[in-house]
Amino acid sequence: MAVTIVWTDEATEDLRNIYDYYNIVAGFRVAENMVIDIVESSFQLKTQPYGGQKEPLLKSRELEYRYIVAGNYKLIYQIDKTNVYIASVFDCRQNPEKIQNI
């Protein structure tokens, strides 16, 4: 089952924020590599969209959310017949309850 990866506006903004933060504290190369690693980790979802675990903190939602881990980040996503929608890139070092704000 091959699907298309779609990054939502929120997830794209999360990537921008990650880049901006690491660009300030660690430099351009670190920031660039961090974002590249996160984006590349999403590629596995093209062929294995159900490979991620169900997100337990979002189980009460009508739509099912799953996640995969990329370093310190969770890529939280939803699946339909032809697309995987990356809903958020969540820093796992935060309070996990913040996931419910997605």
N, C-alpha and C positions, 0 to 999 in steps of 0.2 A: 504494500500500500504506500504509494508515494503521494505526499501532500505538499502544499506550498506553505512556507513560513511567512506569516504576516505579523509585523511588529506594530502594535497599537501606539497611539500617540503617547500614552502614559509610559510604556516601556521604552520608547525612543527618548523621552525626557529623562527617564532613569539612567539610560546610557550616557546621555549628555552630562548629567550631574556627576556620575562616576568619573567620566573623563575630566571634567572641570576640577574635581577634587584632587585626583591624582596628578593632574598637570601642575597644580599649585604645590602640593606637598612632596612629590617625587620626581616631577619632570615629564616632559613631552613623551619620551620613549616609553616610560612605565605606563603612563595614561593610555597611550595608543595600544600597547600590548595587552593591557587589561581589557579594554573594550573589544579588541580583536578576539581574545580568548573567549570572552562571553558570547560573542556573536557566533564564533565557530562551534561552540558547544551546542548551539541550537540546531546545527546541521543534522545531528543524529535523529532529530524528530522528523525529518523528511521521510525516513524509511521505517522508523519505530516510534510513531506518535504516542502509542500507549506504553512506552517504556518507562515513563516517569511515574512516580507514586502519586496517589491522590493526596491533595493538600488537606490535612485534617482540620485546619482552622477555617476552611471555607466549605466544609461538607454540608452546612445548612443552606447553602445557596442552591438555587434552582438548577443552574448550570454546573457541570462538573469541572473542577479545576485540578490540574496536575502540576507537578514540578520536576525539574531536574536541577542538579547542583553544578555550578561552575565556580570553583574556588570558594570564596566566601559568599557567593550569591546564589539565590534560587531564581530560576527562570520559571515563573508561574504562567501556565498556559491553559487554553481550552482547545478542544478539537471539534471540528465538524467533518462532513464527508470529504471535503477537498482541501481544507486549510487547518493549520495550527496557528492560533492567535496567541502571541506572546503578550500577556496582559501586564506583566510587571517584572522588573528585575529587582529582587528584594535582598538587601544586605542582611545576612543571617546573624550579624553581630548586633542587630537592633532588637528591641523588644518584639518577640514573635507576635504579640497581639496586634501589632501594626498591620499585619497581613490583612486583617479584616477590613482595612480601609480601601482595599483594592476594589 
